[in-house]
């Protein structure tokens, strides 16, 4: 059975025709889905009742229930969403002046096992389908007008490439939710084959890479993916990507007290990043995670020193605030609590 939220707007007419349904219905469907943001065909009251019954049978909407919500003092909201098979993922909604950003998950759990991440601490259960990722977006959309998406939640998007890209194309589609490609950021921990595939799509999604360490020794300790694709290989893929797409890559660097926050690390990071033309760095002070009490947030003085070293080396750098600390907003923590 084809789920409605897995169908790209341009595919509807053909799919309806194949089933003997009239093509003008496609526009009605798109309006109900992406103008009225329905979560149940019965709510599409502009459509005739018998047609709604056909849609329910032939193109069901993906069940996605809000199981739990936690809200932080800074307005960040975390939703735990449950699917039909009892699996759940988290999505985070982050309000800021002129923006309402949603952080999207692409898998239930994650196989990549990054040391500082709650999502990776219990492995991957399964990947989300494109309609489930769109259902997740819809759940966020019902809390307000989403202006930006970051694919930085649970899961490694390049380990679920086809379904993730299909969902993002749908969210980007003019007759769909119509969220601009430049407002959609895909974040990878460094699954190198994904870079070439994304460059070949020719879509202007933003790409960010979780680096978190400036050399192989430290990065392999923090991020097992580095043993498969070490820094030289990763940076070569990044350089190729920026050359092919003429688009900037953002390197995410979570700063962990006493682990990767030294002056020597900052200097080494500057040297590495400068190997990629059109790169910038986001420094993010670590949000504490329950399963690693030994990982702590660095103090402001250290963060400013780190920032200063990068700036003096002419690396474009932003120091980001951690958001939603009191809403279990470090990735994966709400789900872990729910699992007990
Ligand atoms: S940081 Fe991302 S890639 Fe690493 S374990 Fe967590 S969800 Fe997976």
Boltz pocket constraint, residues with backbone or C-beta under 6 A from the ligand:
constraints:
  - pocket:
      binder: B
      contacts: [[A, 109], [A, 110], [A, 111], [A, 112], [A, 113], [A, 114], [A, 117], [A, 118], [A, 119], [A, 120], [A, 121], [A, 152], [A, 153], [A, 154], [A, 155], [A, 156], [A, 189], [A, 331]]
      max_distance: 6.0
